Amino acid sequence: MSMELLSKNTAGIVSALMRQPQWDKHELQEGIKKVLVQIRESAGSEEEYLESLLINVTFQYANTNTAISFLMRCIEEEEFFSHESFQSIMVNVPRQVKDSNFLAENMPRFKELVYKGSTIEEQVIHAESFFFHTKLVNDMLVQFIVAFLQPNNRDFMVNFLEYSSRVVIDTVMHYCETYSNQILDELNTDKLTQI
């Protein structure tokens, strides 16, 4: 199968996922506002709120990396593991993050990405947008993997096993990033996420 076909198939799957009700832009907007309100309410100051957003971005990174590793393993071993095995791996991410130095080791990497802006207000707007982006990418990747593992989809998904795991991951992540950016552009997050 050609790279063009891989790209077309991946775009088709992600596009189909985006048409599901949970990806309604207004639902996403309301959902992220609720999450941001919860994070803000548990913070005592704007600085603590930024720190909480940084922690959440880093946690999303852990989730995304775990999902990527799972999908890579499926492709490398040419096996469709059960949805339950994927779910149990993802459910364990919070415990693994908590029981390790993951946050301490990775938060510095994201700090300059999250803390952009010359004023605290600019930093908060940027941090909220960046958090929303990482959450969307992670959620899309997880939905892609759920679709990939669905027994009814195997006849189509088997095509992905013809490629190297790195090529598939790069292609899937490209579309997750692209759709996330498109959603953020459409929602004009600077106005939407300000609470």
Helices and strands as residue ranges (DSSP letters): H 3-18, G 21-23, H 25-41, H 46-76, H 83-91, H 93-98, H 102-114, H 120-149, G 151-153, H 154-157, G 158-162, H 165-187, H 189-192
